[in-house]
Amino acid sequence: MGDMTDQDEPRKVGDRLAPATTPDKDAIKADRDAVSASHDAGPGPTPDEEAAADRSADSATEGVAESYEDMIEKGAAQEGEGKPGV
């Protein structure tokens, strides 16, 4: 069997059909290691980035705030395909 694993036939996984695959054992190990690895959000913003964000927020016009509120209301009432998940 060597360093490969295989799934010769498609198989049912939940409500979908998983295709036949031949993943490398190293790829499988890397995936399993990634599941248990710690993940963080990374470094926070620099002082320059914070200042730029503050300047950007201060320069928004009243129309921007109104458009934002309008889009929030439209999104809340959205129906059908494309509706954000909860």
PDB file of N, CA, C and O in Angstrom:
ATOM      1  N   MET A   1       0.829  -1.190   0.000  1.00  0.00           N
ATOM      2  CA  MET A   1       0.000   0.000   0.000  1.00  0.00           C
ATOM      3  C   MET A   1       0.871   1.250   0.000  1.00  0.00           C
ATOM      4  O   MET A   1       0.419   2.293  -0.473  1.00  0.00           O
ATOM      5  N   GLY A   2       2.093   1.193   0.507  1.00  0.00           N
ATOM      6  CA  GLY A   2       3.019   2.314   0.413  1.00  0.00           C
ATOM      7  C   GLY A   2       2.579   3.517   1.218  1.00  0.00           C
ATOM      8  O   GLY A   2       2.014   3.383   2.304  1.00  0.00           O
ATOM      9  N   ASP A   3       2.848   4.709   0.668  1.00  0.00           N
ATOM     10  CA  ASP A   3       2.527   5.937   1.393  1.00  0.00           C
ATOM     11  C   ASP A   3       1.203   6.551   0.940  1.00  0.00           C
ATOM     12  O   ASP A   3       0.950   7.732   1.178  1.00  0.00           O
ATOM     13  N   MET A   4       0.379   5.767   0.302  1.00  0.00           N
ATOM     14  CA  MET A   4      -0.900   6.271  -0.189  1.00  0.00           C
ATOM     15  C   MET A   4      -2.034   5.503   0.479  1.00  0.00           C
ATOM     16  O   MET A   4      -1.879   4.339   0.849  1.00  0.00           O
ATOM     17  N   THR A   5      -3.163   6.163   0.626  1.00  0.00           N
ATOM     18  CA  THR A   5      -4.382   5.483   1.038  1.00  0.00           C
ATOM     19  C   THR A   5      -5.341   5.661  -0.119  1.00  0.00           C
ATOM     20  O   THR A   5      -5.180   6.576  -0.926  1.00  0.00           O
ATOM     21  N   ASP A   6      -6.313   4.817  -0.206  1.00  0.00           N
ATOM     22  CA  ASP A   6      -7.245   5.016  -1.310  1.00  0.00           C
ATOM     23  C   ASP A   6      -8.656   4.616  -0.948  1.00  0.00           C
ATOM     24  O   ASP A   6      -8.908   3.810  -0.052  1.00  0.00           O
ATOM     25  N   GLN A   7      -9.533   5.203  -1.669  1.00  0.00           N
ATOM     26  CA  GLN A   7     -10.959   4.922  -1.576  1.00  0.00           C
ATOM     27  C   GLN A   7     -11.358   4.686  -3.029  1.00  0.00           C
ATOM     28  O   GLN A   7     -11.571   5.634  -3.785  1.00  0.00           O
ATOM     29  N   ASP A   8     -11.455   3.436  -3.406  1.00  0.00           N
ATOM     30  CA  ASP A   8     -11.640   3.086  -4.803  1.00  0.00           C
ATOM     31  C   ASP A   8     -13.002   3.454  -5.368  1.00  0.00           C
ATOM     32  O   ASP A   8     -13.131   3.699  -6.567  1.00  0.00           O
ATOM     33  N   GLU A   9     -13.996   3.495  -4.534  1.00  0.00           N
ATOM     34  CA  GLU A   9     -15.356   3.745  -5.008  1.00  0.00           C
ATOM     35  C   GLU A   9     -15.934   4.995  -4.357  1.00  0.00           C
ATOM     36  O   GLU A   9     -15.584   5.317  -3.221  1.00  0.00           O
ATOM     37  N   PRO A  10     -16.808   5.700  -5.057  1.00  0.00           N
ATOM     38  CA  PRO A  10     -17.517   6.813  -4.408  1.00  0.00           C
ATOM     39  C   PRO A  10     -18.322   6.267  -3.232  1.00  0.00           C
ATOM     40  O   PRO A  10     -18.764   5.118  -3.251  1.00  0.00           O
ATOM     41  N   ARG A  11     -18.506   7.100  -2.210  1.00  0.00           N
ATOM     42  CA  ARG A  11     -19.260   6.643  -1.046  1.00  0.00           C
ATOM     43  C   ARG A  11     -20.186   7.744  -0.568  1.00  0.00           C
ATOM     44  O   ARG A  11     -19.931   8.927  -0.789  1.00  0.00           O
ATOM     45  N   LYS A  12     -21.244   7.350   0.077  1.00  0.00           N
ATOM     46  CA  LYS A  12     -22.236   8.279   0.605  1.00  0.00           C
ATOM     47  C   LYS A  12     -21.713   8.873   1.902  1.00  0.00           C
ATOM     48  O   LYS A  12     -21.342   8.141   2.819  1.00  0.00           O
ATOM     49  N   VAL A  13     -21.682  10.218   1.983  1.00  0.00           N
ATOM     50  CA  VAL A  13     -21.276  10.928   3.197  1.00  0.00           C
ATOM     51  C   VAL A  13     -22.384  11.915   3.499  1.00  0.00           C
ATOM     52  O   VAL A  13     -22.534  12.924   2.809  1.00  0.00           O
ATOM     53  N   GLY A  14     -23.158  11.624   4.528  1.00  0.00           N
ATOM     54  CA  GLY A  14     -24.303  12.477   4.827  1.00  0.00           C
ATOM     55  C   GLY A  14     -25.289  12.428   3.672  1.00  0.00           C
ATOM     56  O   GLY A  14     -25.764  11.355   3.299  1.00  0.00           O
ATOM     57  N   ASP A  15     -25.596  13.589   3.105  1.00  0.00           N
ATOM     58  CA  ASP A  15     -26.544  13.623   1.990  1.00  0.00           C
ATOM     59  C   ASP A  15     -25.852  13.854   0.651  1.00  0.00           C
ATOM     60  O   ASP A  15     -26.508  14.224  -0.323  1.00  0.00           O
ATOM     61  N   ARG A  16     -24.528  13.641   0.586  1.00  0.00           N
ATOM     62  CA  ARG A  16     -23.814  13.837  -0.668  1.00  0.00           C
ATOM     63  C   ARG A  16     -22.971  12.623  -0.999  1.00  0.00           C
ATOM     64  O   ARG A  16     -22.749  11.760  -0.149  1.00  0.00           O
ATOM     65  N   LEU A  17     -22.501  12.557  -2.232  1.00  0.00           N
ATOM     66  CA  LEU A  17     -21.682  11.448  -2.691  1.00  0.00           C
ATOM     67  C   LEU A  17     -20.236  11.919  -2.777  1.00  0.00           C
ATOM     68  O   LEU A  17     -19.921  12.802  -3.574  1.00  0.00           O
ATOM     69  N   ALA A  18     -19.346  11.335  -1.960  1.00  0.00           N
ATOM     70  CA  ALA A  18     -17.930  11.682  -1.976  1.00  0.00           C
ATOM     71  C   ALA A  18     -17.259  10.900  -3.101  1.00  0.00           C
ATOM     72  O   ALA A  18     -17.450   9.688  -3.204  1.00  0.00           O
ATOM     73  N   PRO A  19     -16.473  11.576  -3.948  1.00  0.00           N
ATOM     74  CA  PRO A  19     -15.828  10.873  -5.058  1.00  0.00           C
ATOM     75  C   PRO A  19     -14.709   9.962  -4.566  1.00  0.00           C
ATOM     76  O   PRO A  19     -14.229  10.097  -3.441  1.00  0.00           O
ATOM     77  N   ALA A  20     -14.309   9.045  -5.414  1.00  0.00           N
ATOM     78  CA  ALA A  20     -13.156   8.203  -5.104  1.00  0.00           C
ATOM     79  C   ALA A  20     -11.927   9.107  -4.993  1.00  0.00           C
ATOM     80  O   ALA A  20     -11.787  10.058  -5.763  1.00  0.00           O
ATOM     81  N   THR A  21     -11.041   8.817  -4.045  1.00  0.00           N
ATOM     82  CA  THR A  21      -9.869   9.660  -3.824  1.00  0.00           C
ATOM     83  C   THR A  21      -8.636   8.816  -3.583  1.00  0.00           C
ATOM     84  O   THR A  21      -8.732   7.622  -3.299  1.00  0.00           O
ATOM     85  N   THR A  22      -7.490   9.434  -3.698  1.00  0.00           N
ATOM     86  CA  THR A  22      -6.233   8.804  -3.341  1.00  0.00           C
ATOM     87  C   THR A  22      -5.385   9.848  -2.614  1.00  0.00           C
ATOM     88  O   THR A  22      -4.434  10.373  -3.193  1.00  0.00           O
ATOM     89  N   PRO A  23      -5.713  10.160  -1.353  1.00  0.00           N
ATOM     90  CA  PRO A  23      -4.935  11.159  -0.631  1.00  0.00           C
ATOM     91  C   PRO A  23      -3.594  10.607  -0.157  1.00  0.00           C
ATOM     92  O   PRO A  23      -3.478   9.421   0.154  1.00  0.00           O
ATOM     93  N   ASP A  24      -2.608  11.454  -0.104  1.00  0.00           N
ATOM     94  CA  ASP A  24      -1.294  11.110   0.400  1.00  0.00           C
ATOM     95  C   ASP A  24      -1.369  11.040   1.931  1.00  0.00           C
ATOM     96  O   ASP A  24      -2.042  11.865   2.548  1.00  0.00           O
ATOM     97  N   LYS A  25      -0.695  10.075   2.546  1.00  0.00           N
ATOM     98  CA  LYS A  25      -0.737   9.940   4.010  1.00  0.00           C
ATOM     99  C   LYS A  25      -0.197  11.185   4.703  1.00  0.00           C
ATOM    100  O   LYS A  25      -0.672  11.538   5.782  1.00  0.00           O
ATOM    101  N   ASP A  26       0.792  11.861   4.104  1.00  0.00           N
ATOM    102  CA  ASP A  26       1.324  13.079   4.710  1.00  0.00           C
ATOM    103  C   ASP A  26       0.273  14.178   4.730  1.00  0.00           C
ATOM    104  O   ASP A  26       0.204  14.952   5.685  1.00  0.00           O
ATOM    105  N   ALA A  27      -0.545  14.256   3.687  1.00  0.00           N
ATOM    106  CA  ALA A  27      -1.612  15.259   3.641  1.00  0.00           C
ATOM    107  C   ALA A  27      -2.656  14.973   4.716  1.00  0.00           C
ATOM    108  O   ALA A  27      -3.156  15.893   5.362  1.00  0.00           O
ATOM    109  N   ILE A  28      -2.976  13.716   4.903  1.00  0.00           N
ATOM    110  CA  ILE A  28      -3.939  13.337   5.935  1.00  0.00           C
ATOM    111  C   ILE A  28      -3.394  13.701   7.313  1.00  0.00           C
ATOM    112  O   ILE A  28      -4.127  14.236   8.145  1.00  0.00           O
ATOM    113  N   LYS A  29      -2.119  13.417   7.563  1.00  0.00           N
ATOM    114  CA  LYS A  29      -1.500  13.750   8.849  1.00  0.00           C
ATOM    115  C   LYS A  29      -1.503  15.258   9.063  1.00  0.00           C
ATOM    116  O   LYS A  29      -1.808  15.725  10.160  1.00  0.00           O
ATOM    117  N   ALA A  30      -1.169  16.021   8.035  1.00  0.00           N
ATOM    118  CA  ALA A  30      -1.156  17.482   8.161  1.00  0.00           C
ATOM    119  C   ALA A  30      -2.550  18.007   8.481  1.00  0.00           C
ATOM    120  O   ALA A  30      -2.695  18.914   9.301  1.00  0.00           O
ATOM    121  N   ASP A  31      -3.572  17.451   7.849  1.00  0.00           N
ATOM    122  CA  ASP A  31      -4.948  17.871   8.138  1.00  0.00           C
ATOM    123  C   ASP A  31      -5.317  17.570   9.586  1.00  0.00           C
ATOM    124  O   ASP A  31      -5.913  18.406  10.266  1.00  0.00           O
ATOM    125  N   ARG A  32      -4.964  16.383  10.056  1.00  0.00           N
ATOM    126  CA  ARG A  32      -5.288  16.016  11.438  1.00  0.00           C
ATOM    127  C   ARG A  32      -4.530  16.884  12.435  1.00  0.00           C
ATOM    128  O   ARG A  32      -5.077  17.269  13.468  1.00  0.00           O
ATOM    129  N   ASP A  33      -3.265  17.193  12.125  1.00  0.00           N
ATOM    130  CA  ASP A  33      -2.482  18.069  13.008  1.00  0.00           C
ATOM    131  C   ASP A  33      -3.081  19.468  13.055  1.00  0.00           C
ATOM    132  O   ASP A  33      -3.092  20.100  14.112  1.00  0.00           O
ATOM    133  N   ALA A  34      -3.578  19.960  11.923  1.00  0.00           N
ATOM    134  CA  ALA A  34      -4.144  21.309  11.862  1.00  0.00           C
ATOM    135  C   ALA A  34      -5.402  21.432  12.721  1.00  0.00           C
ATOM    136  O   ALA A  34      -5.693  22.505  13.251  1.00  0.00           O
ATOM    137  N   VAL A  35      -6.143  20.340  12.857  1.00  0.00           N
ATOM    138  CA  VAL A  35      -7.368  20.371  13.648  1.00  0.00           C
ATOM    139  C   VAL A  35      -7.056  20.665  15.111  1.00  0.00           C
ATOM    140  O   VAL A  35      -7.788  21.411  15.760  1.00  0.00           O
ATOM    141  N   SER A  36      -5.987  20.090  15.631  1.00  0.00           N
ATOM    142  CA  SER A  36      -5.677  20.265  17.042  1.00  0.00           C
ATOM    143  C   SER A  36      -4.699  21.417  17.311  1.00  0.00           C
ATOM    144  O   SER A  36      -4.420  21.724  18.470  1.00  0.00           O
ATOM    145  N   ALA A  37      -4.178  22.053  16.263  1.00  0.00           N
ATOM    146  CA  ALA A  37      -3.239  23.160  16.444  1.00  0.00           C
ATOM    147  C   ALA A  37      -3.970  24.387  16.983  1.00  0.00           C
ATOM    148  O   ALA A  37      -5.159  24.576  16.730  1.00  0.00           O
ATOM    149  N   SER A  38      -3.243  25.216  17.727  1.00  0.00           N
ATOM    150  CA  SER A  38      -3.864  26.440  18.227  1.00  0.00           C
ATOM    151  C   SER A  38      -3.889  27.476  17.105  1.00  0.00           C
ATOM    152  O   SER A  38      -2.967  27.563  16.295  1.00  0.00           O
ATOM    153  N   HIS A  39      -4.943  28.240  17.081  1.00  0.00           N
ATOM    154  CA  HIS A  39      -5.111  29.288  16.078  1.00  0.00           C
ATOM    155  C   HIS A  39      -5.451  30.579  16.807  1.00  0.00           C
ATOM    156  O   HIS A  39      -6.218  30.577  17.770  1.00  0.00           O
ATOM    157  N   ASP A  40      -4.873  31.682  16.339  1.00  0.00           N
ATOM    158  CA  ASP A  40      -5.191  32.957  16.956  1.00  0.00           C
ATOM    159  C   ASP A  40      -5.517  33.989  15.868  1.00  0.00           C
ATOM    160  O   ASP A  40      -5.377  33.723  14.674  1.00  0.00           O
ATOM    161  N   ALA A  41      -5.937  35.124  16.297  1.00  0.00           N
ATOM    162  CA  ALA A  41      -6.344  36.171  15.367  1.00  0.00           C
ATOM    163  C   ALA A  41      -5.163  36.946  14.802  1.00  0.00           C
ATOM    164  O   ALA A  41      -5.340  37.784  13.918  1.00  0.00           O
ATOM    165  N   GLY A  42      -3.978  36.681  15.293  1.00  0.00           N
ATOM    166  CA  GLY A  42      -2.814  37.401  14.804  1.00  0.00           C
ATOM    167  C   GLY A  42      -2.628  38.710  15.545  1.00  0.00           C
ATOM    168  O   GLY A  42      -3.340  39.009  16.503  1.00  0.00           O
ATOM    169  N   PRO A  43      -1.658  39.484  15.085  1.00  0.00           N
ATOM    170  CA  PRO A  43      -1.380  40.741  15.784  1.00  0.00           C
ATOM    171  C   PRO A  43      -2.509  41.749  15.597  1.00  0.00           C
ATOM    172  O   PRO A  43      -3.204  41.743  14.581  1.00  0.00           O
ATOM    173  N   GLY A  44      -2.678  42.611  16.589  1.00  0.00           N
ATOM    174  CA  GLY A  44      -3.687  43.658  16.492  1.00  0.00           C
ATOM    175  C   GLY A  44      -3.200  44.786  15.592  1.00  0.00           C
ATOM    176  O   GLY A  44      -2.086  44.733  15.070  1.00  0.00           O
ATOM    177  N   PRO A  45      -4.023  45.793  15.414  1.00  0.00           N
ATOM    178  CA  PRO A  45      -3.638  46.901  14.548  1.00  0.00           C
ATOM    179  C   PRO A  45      -2.501  47.715  15.158  1.00  0.00           C
ATOM    180  O   PRO A  45      -2.359  47.807  16.378  1.00  0.00           O
ATOM    181  N   THR A  46      -1.705  48.296  14.281  1.00  0.00           N
ATOM    182  CA  THR A  46      -0.637  49.180  14.744  1.00  0.00           C
ATOM    183  C   THR A  46      -1.252  50.528  15.100  1.00  0.00           C
ATOM    184  O   THR A  46      -2.385  50.804  14.707  1.00  0.00           O
ATOM    185  N   PRO A  47      -0.533  51.368  15.831  1.00  0.00           N
ATOM    186  CA  PRO A  47      -1.059  52.703  16.126  1.00  0.00           C
ATOM    187  C   PRO A  47      -1.400  53.490  14.854  1.00  0.00           C
ATOM    188  O   PRO A  47      -2.385  54.227  14.827  1.00  0.00           O
ATOM    189  N   ASP A  48      -0.591  53.335  13.805  1.00  0.00           N
ATOM    190  CA  ASP A  48      -0.883  54.023  12.542  1.00  0.00           C
ATOM    191  C   ASP A  48      -2.194  53.526  11.927  1.00  0.00           C
ATOM    192  O   ASP A  48      -2.977  54.316  11.399  1.00  0.00           O
ATOM    193  N   GLU A  49      -2.425  52.224  11.999  1.00  0.00           N
ATOM    194  CA  GLU A  49      -3.661  51.669  11.448  1.00  0.00           C
ATOM    195  C   GLU A  49      -4.875  52.128  12.251  1.00  0.00           C
ATOM    196  O   GLU A  49      -5.926  52.419  11.679  1.00  0.00           O
ATOM    197  N   GLU A  50      -4.732  52.191  13.564  1.00  0.00           N
ATOM    198  CA  GLU A  50      -5.839  52.681  14.394  1.00  0.00           C
ATOM    199  C   GLU A  50      -6.164  54.136  14.076  1.00  0.00           C
ATOM    200  O   GLU A  50      -7.333  54.516  13.999  1.00  0.00           O
ATOM    201  N   ALA A  51      -5.122  54.948  13.891  1.00  0.00           N
ATOM    202  CA  ALA A  51      -5.329  56.357  13.564  1.00  0.00           C
ATOM    203  C   ALA A  51      -6.007  56.496  12.207  1.00  0.00           C
ATOM    204  O   ALA A  51      -6.889  57.337  12.036  1.00  0.00           O
ATOM    205  N   ALA A  52      -5.602  55.678  11.246  1.00  0.00           N
ATOM    206  CA  ALA A  52      -6.215  55.731   9.916  1.00  0.00           C
ATOM    207  C   ALA A  52      -7.682  55.334   9.980  1.00  0.00           C
ATOM    208  O   ALA A  52      -8.515  55.933   9.299  1.00  0.00           O
ATOM    209  N   ALA A  53      -8.009  54.329  10.791  1.00  0.00           N
ATOM    210  CA  ALA A  53      -9.405  53.908  10.935  1.00  0.00           C
ATOM    211  C   ALA A  53     -10.232  55.015  11.582  1.00  0.00           C
ATOM    212  O   ALA A  53     -11.368  55.260  11.176  1.00  0.00           O
ATOM    213  N   ASP A  54      -9.672  55.679  12.578  1.00  0.00           N
ATOM    214  CA  ASP A  54     -10.387  56.783  13.231  1.00  0.00           C
ATOM    215  C   ASP A  54     -10.626  57.932  12.257  1.00  0.00           C
ATOM    216  O   ASP A  54     -11.710  58.515  12.235  1.00  0.00           O
ATOM    217  N   ARG A  55      -9.612  58.257  11.450  1.00  0.00           N
ATOM    218  CA  ARG A  55      -9.780  59.327  10.461  1.00  0.00           C
ATOM    219  C   ARG A  55     -10.863  58.956   9.452  1.00  0.00           C
ATOM    220  O   ARG A  55     -11.668  59.801   9.062  1.00  0.00           O
ATOM    221  N   SER A  56     -10.882  57.710   9.036  1.00  0.00           N
ATOM    222  CA  SER A  56     -11.866  57.252   8.059  1.00  0.00           C
ATOM    223  C   SER A  56     -13.275  57.331   8.640  1.00  0.00           C
ATOM    224  O   SER A  56     -14.205  57.761   7.958  1.00  0.00           O
ATOM    225  N   ALA A  57     -13.434  56.922   9.888  1.00  0.00           N
ATOM    226  CA  ALA A  57     -14.755  56.950  10.528  1.00  0.00           C
ATOM    227  C   ALA A  57     -15.231  58.381  10.707  1.00  0.00           C
ATOM    228  O   ALA A  57     -16.417  58.666  10.547  1.00  0.00           O
ATOM    229  N   ASP A  58     -14.313  59.285  11.038  1.00  0.00           N
ATOM    230  CA  ASP A  58     -14.681  60.687  11.244  1.00  0.00           C
ATOM    231  C   ASP A  58     -15.071  61.384   9.942  1.00  0.00           C
ATOM    232  O   ASP A  58     -15.806  62.372   9.960  1.00  0.00           O
ATOM    233  N   SER A  59     -14.578  60.869   8.814  1.00  0.00           N
ATOM    234  CA  SER A  59     -14.842  61.538   7.539  1.00  0.00           C
ATOM    235  C   SER A  59     -16.121  61.043   6.859  1.00  0.00           C
ATOM    236  O   SER A  59     -16.490  61.554   5.801  1.00  0.00           O
ATOM    237  N   ALA A  60     -16.797  60.062   7.447  1.00  0.00           N
ATOM    238  CA  ALA A  60     -18.032  59.550   6.843  1.00  0.00           C
ATOM    239  C   ALA A  60     -19.121  60.623   6.900  1.00  0.00           C
ATOM    240  O   ALA A  60     -19.288  61.318   7.902  1.00  0.00           O
ATOM    241  N   THR A  61     -19.845  60.731   5.804  1.00  0.00           N
ATOM    242  CA  THR A  61     -20.917  61.731   5.752  1.00  0.00           C
ATOM    243  C   THR A  61     -22.195  61.164   6.352  1.00  0.00           C
ATOM    244  O   THR A  61     -22.288  59.967   6.623  1.00  0.00           O
ATOM    245  N   GLU A  62     -23.166  62.021   6.553  1.00  0.00           N
ATOM    246  CA  GLU A  62     -24.464  61.587   7.094  1.00  0.00           C
ATOM    247  C   GLU A  62     -25.115  60.586   6.138  1.00  0.00           C
ATOM    248  O   GLU A  62     -25.802  59.667   6.583  1.00  0.00           O
ATOM    249  N   GLY A  63     -24.908  60.754   4.840  1.00  0.00           N
ATOM    250  CA  GLY A  63     -25.489  59.827   3.854  1.00  0.00           C
ATOM    251  C   GLY A  63     -24.991  58.406   4.025  1.00  0.00           C
ATOM    252  O   GLY A  63     -25.724  57.447   3.786  1.00  0.00           O
ATOM    253  N   VAL A  64     -23.731  58.275   4.442  1.00  0.00           N
ATOM    254  CA  VAL A  64     -23.170  56.940   4.659  1.00  0.00           C
ATOM    255  C   VAL A  64     -23.906  56.251   5.804  1.00  0.00           C
ATOM    256  O   VAL A  64     -24.262  55.078   5.692  1.00  0.00           O
ATOM    257  N   ALA A  65     -24.134  56.956   6.883  1.00  0.00           N
ATOM    258  CA  ALA A  65     -24.842  56.382   8.033  1.00  0.00           C
ATOM    259  C   ALA A  65     -26.258  55.980   7.644  1.00  0.00           C
ATOM    260  O   ALA A  65     -26.738  54.922   8.050  1.00  0.00           O
ATOM    261  N   GLU A  66     -26.930  56.819   6.860  1.00  0.00           N
ATOM    262  CA  GLU A  66     -28.295  56.494   6.428  1.00  0.00           C
ATOM    263  C   GLU A  66     -28.291  55.262   5.530  1.00  0.00           C
ATOM    264  O   GLU A  66     -29.150  54.393   5.676  1.00  0.00           O
ATOM    265  N   SER A  67     -27.337  55.175   4.603  1.00  0.00           N
ATOM    266  CA  SER A  67     -27.246  54.010   3.715  1.00  0.00           C
ATOM    267  C   SER A  67     -26.977  52.745   4.511  1.00  0.00           C
ATOM    268  O   SER A  67     -27.538  51.688   4.221  1.00  0.00           O
ATOM    269  N   TYR A  68     -26.117  52.856   5.513  1.00  0.00           N
ATOM    270  CA  TYR A  68     -25.803  51.709   6.363  1.00  0.00           C
ATOM    271  C   TYR A  68     -27.061  51.203   7.054  1.00  0.00           C
ATOM    272  O   TYR A  68     -27.341  50.005   7.041  1.00  0.00           O
ATOM    273  N   GLU A  69     -27.809  52.102   7.650  1.00  0.00           N
ATOM    274  CA  GLU A  69     -29.040  51.720   8.342  1.00  0.00           C
ATOM    275  C   GLU A  69     -30.033  51.096   7.364  1.00  0.00           C
ATOM    276  O   GLU A  69     -30.705  50.120   7.696  1.00  0.00           O
ATOM    277  N   ASP A  70     -30.124  51.654   6.168  1.00  0.00           N
ATOM    278  CA  ASP A  70     -31.034  51.133   5.147  1.00  0.00           C
ATOM    279  C   ASP A  70     -30.642  49.705   4.761  1.00  0.00           C
ATOM    280  O   ASP A  70     -31.504  48.836   4.634  1.00  0.00           O
ATOM    281  N   MET A  71     -29.356  49.467   4.577  1.00  0.00           N
ATOM    282  CA  MET A  71     -28.889  48.126   4.193  1.00  0.00           C
ATOM    283  C   MET A  71     -29.120  47.124   5.328  1.00  0.00           C
ATOM    284  O   MET A  71     -29.436  45.963   5.069  1.00  0.00           O
ATOM    285  N   ILE A  72     -28.965  47.558   6.575  1.00  0.00           N
ATOM    286  CA  ILE A  72     -29.227  46.673   7.717  1.00  0.00           C
ATOM    287  C   ILE A  72     -30.692  46.253   7.710  1.00  0.00           C
ATOM    288  O   ILE A  72     -31.002  45.082   7.925  1.00  0.00           O
ATOM    289  N   GLU A  73     -31.592  47.199   7.467  1.00  0.00           N
ATOM    290  CA  GLU A  73     -33.020  46.882   7.444  1.00  0.00           C
ATOM    291  C   GLU A  73     -33.361  45.954   6.284  1.00  0.00           C
ATOM    292  O   GLU A  73     -34.131  45.009   6.454  1.00  0.00           O
ATOM    293  N   LYS A  74     -32.794  46.213   5.102  1.00  0.00           N
ATOM    294  CA  LYS A  74     -33.057  45.342   3.953  1.00  0.00           C
ATOM    295  C   LYS A  74     -32.532  43.937   4.205  1.00  0.00           C
ATOM    296  O   LYS A  74     -33.193  42.957   3.861  1.00  0.00           O
ATOM    297  N   GLY A  75     -31.361  43.831   4.799  1.00  0.00           N
ATOM    298  CA  GLY A  75     -30.783  42.519   5.081  1.00  0.00           C
ATOM    299  C   GLY A  75     -31.612  41.737   6.077  1.00  0.00           C
ATOM    300  O   GLY A  75     -31.738  40.518   5.964  1.00  0.00           O
ATOM    301  N   ALA A  76     -32.172  42.421   7.039  1.00  0.00           N
ATOM    302  CA  ALA A  76     -32.991  41.750   8.053  1.00  0.00           C
ATOM    303  C   ALA A  76     -34.258  41.176   7.456  1.00  0.00           C
ATOM    304  O   ALA A  76     -34.776  40.167   7.933  1.00  0.00           O
ATOM    305  N   ALA A  77     -34.762  41.823   6.401  1.00  0.00           N
ATOM    306  CA  ALA A  77     -36.013  41.385   5.781  1.00  0.00           C
ATOM    307  C   ALA A  77     -35.775  40.494   4.563  1.00  0.00           C
ATOM    308  O   ALA A  77     -36.733  40.113   3.890  1.00  0.00           O
ATOM    309  N   GLN A  78     -34.530  40.155   4.268  1.00  0.00           N
ATOM    310  CA  GLN A  78     -34.218  39.365   3.084  1.00  0.00           C
ATOM    311  C   GLN A  78     -34.813  37.977   3.192  1.00  0.00           C
ATOM    312  O   GLN A  78     -34.810  37.364   4.259  1.00  0.00           O
ATOM    313  N   GLU A  79     -35.324  37.491   2.070  1.00  0.00           N
ATOM    314  CA  GLU A  79     -35.890  36.139   2.013  1.00  0.00           C
ATOM    315  C   GLU A  79     -35.273  35.384   0.850  1.00  0.00           C
ATOM    316  O   GLU A  79     -34.776  35.993  -0.097  1.00  0.00           O
ATOM    317  N   GLY A  80     -35.303  34.074   0.918  1.00  0.00           N
ATOM    318  CA  GLY A  80     -34.899  33.242  -0.208  1.00  0.00           C
ATOM    319  C   GLY A  80     -33.404  33.016  -0.311  1.00  0.00           C
ATOM    320  O   GLY A  80     -32.654  33.213   0.645  1.00  0.00           O
ATOM    321  N   GLU A  81     -32.990  32.592  -1.511  1.00  0.00           N
ATOM    322  CA  GLU A  81     -31.590  32.266  -1.772  1.00  0.00           C
ATOM    323  C   GLU A  81     -30.701  33.475  -1.529  1.00  0.00           C
ATOM    324  O   GLU A  81     -31.058  34.593  -1.900  1.00  0.00           O
ATOM    325  N   GLY A  82     -29.563  33.263  -0.917  1.00  0.00           N
ATOM    326  CA  GLY A  82     -28.641  34.337  -0.640  1.00  0.00           C
ATOM    327  C   GLY A  82     -28.819  34.955   0.728  1.00  0.00           C
ATOM    328  O   GLY A  82     -28.030  35.812   1.127  1.00  0.00           O
ATOM    329  N   LYS A  83     -29.842  34.535   1.453  1.00  0.00           N
ATOM    330  CA  LYS A  83     -30.071  35.070   2.798  1.00  0.00           C
ATOM    331  C   LYS A  83     -28.918  34.617   3.697  1.00  0.00           C
ATOM    332  O   LYS A  83     -28.597  33.429   3.744  1.00  0.00           O
ATOM    333  N   PRO A  84     -28.298  35.558   4.409  1.00  0.00           N
ATOM    334  CA  PRO A  84     -27.214  35.158   5.296  1.00  0.00           C
ATOM    335  C   PRO A  84     -27.694  34.171   6.344  1.00  0.00           C
ATOM    336  O   PRO A  84     -28.819  34.266   6.835  1.00  0.00           O
ATOM    337  N   GLY A  85     -26.825  33.219   6.683  1.00  0.00           N
ATOM    338  CA  GLY A  85     -27.167  32.211   7.688  1.00  0.00           C
ATOM    339  C   GLY A  85     -27.161  32.800   9.076  1.00  0.00           C
ATOM    340  O   GLY A  85     -26.549  33.836   9.333  1.00  0.00           O
ATOM    341  N   VAL A  86     -27.847  32.127   9.954  1.00  0.00           N
ATOM    342  CA  VAL A  86     -27.931  32.597  11.336  1.00  0.00           C
ATOM    343  C   VAL A  86     -27.039  31.725  12.205  1.00  0.00           C
ATOM    344  O   VAL A  86     -26.955  31.941  13.414  1.00  0.00           O
TER     345      VAL A  86
END
